[in-house]
Structure formats: C-alpha cells, structure tokens
C-alpha cells in the first residue's frame, strides 16, 4: 500500500458523518425530501429541461420548444404554437413490434397498429393499403384470416347489371314529361298504372328457370290482377273465395314449374334408386302422373292407385294415416323402405317428420330437399282446397323455425347447403311470398339486396320490385311515406302524381343509379334518377351525374339523354363546360356556359381569364363580344363586371375618333358629337376607380390581370382631354410613370391657367 493511500484513508475518517446516515435514512428518501422541501436550484432546472410526460412511451424533447419560447394563449381565437413535426421512419412489417400480433384481441394497439383506414376512390372503388390485389364485394374471405389487405374492392360488377330489355321495356312504357315552366324546368316521369309483373315476365322464355325469371313469374302469380270472369251481381264473399282459389292455383302452377328442373336433376343423380324413391321425387315436384307411371311400370299397382288419388280429401288422408299407425303399432313398417313410408306419409298429409319404428330411426321427409319443394309439399298435400294460402305459408314458416336442421331454411339460392342454416338472409322468393301473404311484412324487409344476389350493393331487382309494387300497381309501399293520395279515375295519365315523400324510395333509386353509373351505363342511370320523387333533388342528382360523366357525353349519349329522356340540353352543356374548364379549355368552357344559359359562370370566366388576354392583344371587338352575348339580368355583379369592359371598349374606340373629327372640322362641331364626347370622357374617372377591384389578381389566371389592368388604365388616361383634364386618382405602380406624370402635369397646367384667368 502506498503512503498516499494511507493519507486518503485518514482524511476520510476525519470527515463528519452526513446527517442522513446518522438518521439511517435511505438515499432515495433524502432525494425526495430535498426536491419537495428545499426546491434545489439544480433539480428545478433539470425539471425545466425535461418536462414530465404522461405518454406511455416518452419521446425525445429535442423537437419540443422550450417553455420560455411558448407564448401564453389569452383566447381561443389566438393561434396555437405547435412543436415542429417529428420525422418518422417506416419500419418493415417483420421488424415491427406488431408483427405476429394481428390476432390479438386484448391489445388493439398491437392488432391494429399498422392498419390503414379504408376510403372511397375514383370509380366507386374501395381503396385499402396492402398487397396489390382486387376482389369482388361478394367474395367471402376465409374465417381463419386475421388480417385482410386489399388494395381495391370493385363494388360494381358490369355483368350483374340489369338485362337491357328490362330497363328498355320500362322506358318504352313510362311517359316522360320534358322540362317546362310549368314544372320548374325539371323533367319528371308519370308511372304507368298498366305495368304489371306479367309485362316483364313475358320477356323471358317459358323454359327459363333463372332466378330473375322465377321472381317476375312469382310476382305475376301473387300480385297481378286476375280476371275472375264473374258478373257484377256476384256478392263479395263468392268473389273473395274465387279469388283465393285462383291465387292458390296460380302459385301452385308457378311452384310446379320452379322445382321441375331440381326434381329432374335429383332423379338423374339417383339412377340406381328403386321405383319408390323415384316416385317420391316426382311427388316432391307435384308430378303425380309421372309418379303413378313409375309405380305402375314396376308392378306396384296398389300404391300407384293411391298416389293417383293424391292429394285426396279429409277421409282419404285419415285412412292412410290410420294404416300407418297400424303398421307402426304392429312393427310392420320396420320391413318397409324409407321411401315407401315417405310416399304414404305424403298421402296422409304428413310432410314433417314421421316417427320411426322400434327398428328404425325417424324418417325426415324434407331431408335433402330445397325449401321450395318442402313448401310445395305443404301446399299440395298437407293443405286442402279451401285452405287459405296465408295459412299454408304460416305453417311452413313455423315448421322451419321449430325444426332447425330438419326443415330447410329459405336461404338465398346462391348459398350452398353447408351454410344455409348459418345465414340470416332469406331468399327473395320467400320474401316476396311473405310480403303478399303476411300483411305485417314491410316492403323494406323484402327488398334486402343480399336476398336477390351475392353482391350486397346490387340493387337492380329490389328497385324493379319496388317500382312495380309501389309506383305502378300501388299495392305495397315503404312505411316512411308520409301519405299516399289515391289517383282519381278522372285524372289523365299525363298528370303529375302527387304522393307523399319517401326517403327510402329515393335512397334505393340513388343506389341503383350509382350502380349503373359505375358500370358505364350513363343513359340508364339518368333514366333511373328520373324516378326520384323530390324535384330539386332530382335536378341536382341528374346534374351531378352529367358532370361526373362529362367525358363520355358524346353525340350518341347526348342524343339519347335529350331525345329519349327529355333531359334539358342546357344541363348537358353545363356539365361539358365544367369538364372543359377542368381540362384547361377556357374558351370552350365559356361557350358551353353560354349555351347552357349559365351566364353568371360565363361572365366570371370571361373576366378572370378571357378579358385580360383580349386586352393584352388589343382585341377590342372580341372583348365587346364576350360580354354583349350575356344576359345582364342573370348576372349579379354586372355593373362592376361586364358593363365596365363594354364601357371601356366604347371609350377607347370612339373618343379618339370624335376628337379628331372635332379638330379637323371646318365648321362648328356637331352638338351631338360634343355631347357624346363629354358623356364618354365623364365615365373615365369612374372606370379608373373600379378597375383595380374588377381585375384584381386571381389564382390560375396566368398572371395576366395586372398587365391588363395597366394597359386599360393607360388607354383611359390617354383618352382624357389634355386641354380640359379631369382629376383622377391613378394608383401608383399600375401604369407607366410617364403616363402618370403627363396626367399630373396636365392637371397642374389647367389649374395654373384657371388661376391666371381668375386674376384677370
């Protein structure tokens, strides 16, 4: 050990012991006491340099302003002082702390930390940051996918657009009243009361079993008026009973045609099935003759005889049901096939579930069948001739609600069997039946787009159903319609209908028009927008459509919009003007605005862009024509706008000529010429006073306003009479200094001469 070390130890032993150690206090407690009690200067300064924060992850204070640099805000109107923006560095997904935690439901910051808010892009596309992929809105993502990144989602499918014959047929049978002063210059349509479902169903082939064809044929069976061929003296009860029978027969015929292809497909897929199975399948489609023929060919004459009597009366069904109970009690049905038992159950009017014997399970009659055939069994074999349709439908509806998994749900046609029990959306055919047979069902619940197709934004079929039921046939309507005034028979078809307003109907119409627009069908979209009920809303919607689609408004579309749809040509020209202005074609936009009668817009374009150009090139005739073609009664600022330029042209073009004629004349000047000269020169001070406000510099004018203003001021000053100058205030810097000095000298000389004359 060195001597120096010993000396240091002695010095340490001789030093006094600190008071915290004498009191056995911990160091951190001493630090807290000193900070809170004694306000140590060094600690306080440290706190000013590092202000406390409540952030979860403290940030660097280098970018924050010092407290002394931040002024005190004395009111909410005072601008706030913000710290300089931080520079963020993009971190790769693999290096992010949120990686592999996208499925975390407990921490939203981890699961959605790298998410991006979706938004609408051009063309009705839903934009989202992620991989370069595009899917249709109807595409269902995997349930196991924790993060779906889609660049864009195409919400409109041109292939799903309505068949052209439907809209063309509606257009051909819908009168359109052109715009006139009587209807505030807005075209409107008159709904054709003679249009029914049959007029549309006739457009499809008889063998067409597509969903659209089945839908219109079903509407014809449920809603179209029927010719009962009854006399006027038949009482109401008989008329109602005949109408009920005719409706039941029409629905039964439609149902038989609708399930025929499915029955045929099931029979072809069961080539090795026994005759009882084939006969059962024929009976699910109400094909009694074919079922009897199948049983006869296999030698089962007794069963064929019974099937030939289907559906049978109450006594017949009771006898078959009694026979089934006897077989079950004696356990004979254990030796019968399930298909034979199903046939007997149908003959007995039991289309639900047949209880099994001691050796076999229960027989589910509806197993493997679609909902249409299950409802058909209820209508054909479980109901009687005088059973109301509403009762048969309610029984089936109660069956699939009480027997989940056994009775198929009326799921939409595009959903496969594995997901039918999971969906809550009902098929459009079922919804239409329920609307017709259940008075409590609303039109809103019937027209859900997902019931008509896989695209939730496909409004074509719901819109056609609405137009027929609500506007043409007047049998059902939306619940939010304020009032429906029945049309008087004495009114003509051309008279405008006065109905209460429905926001739901306008929303449906606007959605369908947007779908057509996204598919490129401009004329069809405009035609649909004519169905909007509120006049100003209809005008605004059509004008906005034309503006968005202005690049596609060629001669063909223009002729269709104006000729067939009676849309005013002024609306089309105005839309083209907006597009031309956006493309930088200023003069074309001006001419289109003039053609559209939008004189205020044409006036503003002329002042901001065209007038300065004409002034700089000394085109006085063009400058005058720009404003003379405008209707000043339609322009709010005409006195300090177009009139200023017209007066300017008159002054600079006539004043020099009048002065020359007066100076060169051999005789006394004409009094009218002197009067015109005094009138024109008298306007110069007023023009010089308002021109700086009229030709003020505006963004986008190319910087030509100020040079044009200087040129106009210089020309006006030159038109002043130097022998009789008028004192005007010329803003400095707007005209050449020599012109300004010449005017000042003329004013001074005139004042000097007048002072001499007064002295004389």
Residue pairs with C-beta under 8 A, 6 or more apart in sequence:
20 27
20 30
34 40
34 43
35 43
48 67
49 61
50 61
51 61
51 64
51 67
53 59
59 86
63 83
63 84
63 86
64 83
65 81
65 83
70 81
71 81
73 80
93 99
93 114
96 113
96 114
97 110
97 113
98 109
98 110
98 111
98 113
98 114
101 107
101 110
101 111
102 110
102 111
102 146
102 147
103 111
103 146
103 147
104 110
104 111
105 111
116 128
116 129
116 130
118 126
118 127
118 128
119 126
119 127
120 126
120 127
121 127
121 152
123 518
124 155
124 156
124 514
124 517
124 518
125 152
125 153
125 154
125 155
126 137
126 150
126 152
126 153
126 155
127 151
127 152
128 149
128 150
128 151
128 152
128 153
129 149
129 151
130 148
130 149
130 150
130 151
131 149
131 150
131 151
132 151
133 149
133 150
133 151
134 150
134 151
134 152
134 153
134 154
135 150
135 153
135 154
136 153
136 154
136 157
136 455
137 153
137 154
137 155
137 455
137 456
137 457
138 157
138 453
138 454
138 455
138 456
141 148
155 455
155 457
155 518
156 457
156 515
156 518
156 519
157 455
157 458
157 519
158 519
158 520
160 453
160 455
160 458
160 460
161 460
161 515
161 516
161 519
161 521
162 460
162 461
162 464
162 516
162 524
163 212
165 203
166 200
166 203
166 460
166 464
167 524
167 527
167 528
169 199
169 200
169 203
170 195
170 464
170 467
171 527
171 564
173 192
173 194
173 195
173 199
174 189
174 190
174 191
174 192
174 195
175 189
175 190
175 192
175 493
175 494
176 187
176 188
176 189
176 190
176 530
176 564
176 565
176 566
177 183
177 187
177 188
177 189
177 190
177 494
177 496
177 566
178 187
178 566
178 568
179 185
179 186
179 187
179 566
179 567
179 568
183 496
183 535
184 535
185 539
185 568
186 535
186 536
186 538
186 539
187 530
187 565
187 566
187 567
187 568
188 496
188 530
188 535
188 538
189 530
189 531
190 493
190 494
190 495
190 496
190 497
191 467
191 471
191 472
191 497
192 472
192 493
193 472
193 473
193 474
193 487
193 493
194 472
195 468
195 472
195 473
196 220
196 223
196 224
196 225
196 468
196 472
196 473
197 216
197 217
197 219
197 220
197 223
197 224
197 468
198 220
198 224
200 216
200 464
200 468
201 213
201 216
201 217
201 219
201 220
204 210
204 212
204 213
204 216
204 217
205 213
209 257
209 258
209 260
209 261
211 413
211 428
211 452
211 453
212 461
214 254
214 258
214 429
215 428
215 429
215 432
215 452
215 461
215 465
217 254
217 257
217 258
218 251
218 254
218 258
218 429
218 432
218 433
219 432
219 465
219 468
220 250
220 254
221 247
221 250
221 251
221 253
221 254
222 247
222 250
222 251
222 432
222 433
222 436
222 437
223 436
223 468
223 469
223 473
223 475
224 473
226 243
226 246
226 247
226 250
228 239
228 242
228 243
228 246
230 238
230 239
230 242
241 386
244 388
244 389
245 385
247 389
248 379
248 389
251 379
251 389
251 433
252 286
252 379
252 380
255 286
255 372
255 375
255 376
255 379
256 285
256 286
256 287
256 376
258 372
258 429
259 284
259 285
259 286
259 370
259 372
259 373
259 376
260 285
260 287
262 285
262 370
262 372
262 373
263 281
263 282
263 284
263 285
263 287
263 373
266 281
266 368
267 273
267 278
267 281
267 282
270 277
270 278
270 281
273 339
274 298
274 337
274 339
275 294
275 295
275 297
275 298
275 300
276 295
276 300
276 303
276 337
276 339
276 340
276 343
277 339
278 291
278 294
279 291
279 292
279 294
279 295
279 303
279 307
279 339
279 343
280 291
280 339
280 342
280 343
280 346
282 288
282 290
282 291
282 294
283 291
283 307
283 310
283 343
283 346
283 377
283 381
284 369
284 373
284 376
284 377
285 373
285 376
286 376
286 380
288 307
288 308
288 310
291 307
292 304
292 307
292 308
295 301
295 303
295 304
295 307
296 304
303 340
303 343
306 320
306 344
306 347
307 343
307 347
309 316
309 347
310 346
310 347
310 380
310 381
311 317
311 349
311 380
311 381
312 320
312 347
313 384
314 384
316 347
317 347
317 348
317 349
320 344
320 347
320 348
321 348
321 349
321 350
323 344
324 333
324 341
324 344
324 345
324 348
324 350
324 354
326 332
327 333
327 336
328 355
328 357
331 357
331 358
331 359
333 341
333 357
333 360
334 357
334 358
334 359
334 360
338 360
338 363
341 354
341 363
342 354
342 363
342 365
345 351
345 354
345 363
345 365
346 365
346 377
346 381
347 381
349 381
349 382
350 365
350 382
351 365
351 366
351 374
351 377
351 378
351 381
351 382
352 365
352 366
352 399
352 403
352 407
353 362
353 363
353 364
353 365
353 403
353 406
354 362
354 363
354 365
355 362
356 362
356 363
364 406
365 377
366 374
366 377
366 406
366 407
366 408
367 406
369 408
370 408
371 400
371 408
371 409
371 410
371 411
371 427
371 430
372 429
374 396
374 399
374 400
374 407
374 408
375 393
375 396
375 410
378 392
378 395
378 396
378 399
379 389
379 392
379 396
382 392
382 395
383 391
383 392
383 395
389 437
390 437
390 438
393 433
393 434
393 437
393 438
394 437
394 438
396 407
397 434
399 407
400 407
400 408
400 409
400 410
404 421
405 421
408 420
409 420
409 421
409 423
409 426
410 426
410 427
410 429
410 430
411 419
411 420
411 423
411 425
411 426
411 427
412 423
412 425
412 426
412 427
412 428
412 450
412 451
412 452
412 453
412 454
413 427
414 453
414 454
415 423
415 425
425 448
425 450
425 451
426 451
427 451
428 446
428 451
428 452
428 461
431 441
431 445
431 446
431 448
431 451
432 446
432 465
434 441
434 446
435 441
435 443
435 446
435 469
435 476
442 478
442 479
443 466
443 469
443 470
443 476
443 477
443 478
443 479
444 478
444 479
444 504
446 465
447 462
447 465
447 466
447 508
448 462
449 455
449 456
449 457
449 458
449 459
449 462
450 456
452 458
452 460
452 461
452 462
453 461
457 511
457 515
458 515
459 508
459 511
459 512
459 515
460 512
460 515
462 508
462 512
463 508
463 509
463 512
463 528
466 478
466 505
466 508
467 531
469 475
469 476
469 477
470 476
470 477
470 478
470 505
471 531
474 484
474 486
474 487
477 484
477 502
478 502
478 504
478 505
480 502
480 503
480 504
481 499
481 500
481 501
481 502
481 505
482 500
482 501
482 502
483 499
483 500
484 499
484 500
485 498
485 499
485 500
487 497
499 533
501 533
501 534
502 533
505 533
506 532
506 533
506 534
506 537
509 528
509 529
509 531
509 532
510 529
510 532
510 541
512 528
513 525
513 526
513 528
513 529
513 541
513 545
514 525
516 524
516 525
516 528
517 525
517 545
517 548
517 549
520 552
522 545
522 549
522 552
522 553
522 557
522 561
523 557
523 560
523 561
523 564
523 565
525 545
526 542
526 545
526 546
526 561
526 565
526 567
527 565
529 538
529 541
529 542
529 545
530 538
530 542
530 565
532 538
532 541
542 567
542 571
543 571
543 574
543 575
546 553
546 561
546 567
546 571
546 572
546 574
546 575
547 574
547 575
547 578
547 579
549 575
550 575
550 576
550 578
550 579
551 579
553 561
553 572
553 575
553 576
558 569
558 572
561 567
561 572
562 568
562 569
562 572
569 595
570 595
570 596
570 597
570 598
571 596
572 596
573 592
573 593
573 595
573 596
574 592
574 593
574 596
574 598
574 601
576 592
577 588
577 589
577 590
577 592
577 593
577 596
577 598
577 601
578 589
580 586
580 588
580 589
580 592
581 589
581 605
586 605
586 609
586 610
587 610
589 605
590 602
590 605
590 606
590 610
590 626
593 599
593 601
593 602
593 605
594 602
594 629
594 630
597 634
599 630
599 631
599 634
599 635
600 634
600 635
600 636
602 630
603 627
603 630
603 635
603 637
603 638
603 641
603 642
606 626
606 627
606 630
606 642
607 641
607 642
607 645
607 694
607 695
608 698
608 700
608 701
608 705
609 700
609 701
609 702
610 626
611 623
611 626
611 645
611 695
611 708
612 695
612 701
612 704
612 705
612 707
612 708
613 704
613 708
614 620
614 622
614 623
614 626
615 623
615 708
615 711
615 712
616 704
616 707
616 708
616 711
620 649
620 652
620 653
623 645
623 648
623 649
624 645
624 646
624 649
626 642
626 645
627 642
627 643
627 645
627 646
628 646
630 642
632 638
632 642
632 643
635 641
635 642
640 690
640 693
640 694
641 694
644 687
644 690
644 691
644 694
647 683
647 687
648 687
648 712
648 715
648 716
650 680
651 680
651 681
651 683
651 684
651 687
651 716
651 719
652 715
652 716
652 719
654 676
654 680
655 677
655 680
655 681
655 719
656 719
658 673
658 676
658 677
658 680
659 677
659 721
661 669
661 673
662 669
662 673
662 674
662 677
680 719
681 719
681 720
681 721
681 726
682 726
684 716
684 717
684 719
684 720
684 726
684 728
685 726
685 728
687 712
687 716
688 713
688 716
688 717
688 728
688 729
688 730
689 728
689 729
691 709
691 712
691 713
692 709
692 731
692 734
695 705
695 706
695 708
695 709
695 712
696 705
697 703
697 705
697 706
698 705
706 734
709 734
710 734
710 735
710 736
713 730
713 734
713 735
714 735
714 736
714 739
717 728
717 730
717 735
717 739
717 740
717 742
717 743
718 739
720 726
720 728
720 743
720 746
722 746
723 750
724 750
725 743
725 746
725 747
725 750
727 747
728 743
730 740
730 743
732 740
